[in-house]
């Protein structure tokens, strides 16, 4: 088995790779620090964007949002 690293330049290429994986010809693995198609590391971009909240606070926010739709 040989391991190679590739850069996906077009979504069609990713679809082709998934098809090859379905045929059990290759295995697609997600690497460390995976980037989106534009090369932006999404983990670094959004890390720390949300703070921890108590569960009851989250439940209350969900109830409030749902009540707005009624």
C-alpha positions as CSV (number, residue, x, y, z in Angstrom):
1,X,0.0,0.0,0.0
2,X,1.2,3.5,-0.9
3,X,0.1,6.6,0.8
4,X,-0.1,9.9,-1.1
5,X,-1.3,13.4,-0.1
6,X,-3.3,15.3,-2.7
7,X,-4.9,18.8,-2.8
8,X,-8.5,18.8,-4.0
9,X,-8.9,21.7,-6.4
10,X,-12.4,20.9,-7.5
11,X,-15.4,19.2,-5.8
12,X,-15.8,16.9,-8.8
13,X,-12.4,15.4,-8.0
14,X,-13.6,14.6,-4.4
15,X,-16.7,12.9,-5.8
16,X,-14.5,10.8,-8.1
17,X,-12.4,9.8,-5.1
18,X,-15.5,8.8,-3.1
19,X,-16.6,6.6,-6.1
20,X,-13.2,4.9,-6.1
21,X,-13.6,4.4,-2.3
22,X,-17.0,2.7,-2.9
23,X,-15.4,0.4,-5.3
24,X,-12.9,-0.5,-2.6
25,X,-10.0,0.7,-4.7
26,X,-8.8,3.4,-2.4
27,X,-9.5,4.6,1.2
28,X,-10.0,8.3,1.8
29,X,-8.8,9.5,5.2
30,X,-9.1,12.9,6.6
31,X,-5.8,14.3,7.7
32,X,-4.7,16.4,10.6
33,X,-5.8,20.0,10.4
34,X,-8.0,19.3,7.4
35,X,-8.7,22.3,5.3
36,X,-11.7,23.1,3.1
37,X,-11.5,23.4,-0.6
38,X,-10.1,27.0,-0.4
39,X,-7.2,25.9,1.9
40,X,-8.5,27.5,5.0
41,X,-8.0,25.5,8.2
42,X,-11.6,25.5,9.6
43,X,-10.5,24.1,13.0
44,X,-8.2,27.1,13.6
45,X,-10.7,29.5,12.2
46,X,-13.5,28.6,14.6
47,X,-11.7,27.3,17.7
48,X,-12.8,29.1,20.7
49,X,-15.7,30.8,18.9
50,X,-18.2,29.4,21.3
51,X,-18.0,29.4,25.1
52,X,-19.2,26.6,27.4
53,X,-22.7,27.2,28.8
54,X,-24.6,25.3,31.4
55,X,-27.2,22.8,30.0
56,X,-30.2,24.5,31.5
57,X,-29.1,27.8,29.9
58,X,-29.0,26.2,26.5
59,X,-32.3,24.5,27.0
60,X,-33.9,27.9,27.9
61,X,-32.4,29.5,24.8
62,X,-33.9,26.7,22.7
63,X,-37.3,27.1,24.3
64,X,-37.2,30.8,23.6
65,X,-36.2,30.3,20.0
66,X,-39.0,27.7,19.5
67,X,-41.6,30.0,21.1
68,X,-40.7,32.8,18.7
69,X,-41.9,30.6,15.8
70,X,-45.2,30.0,17.3
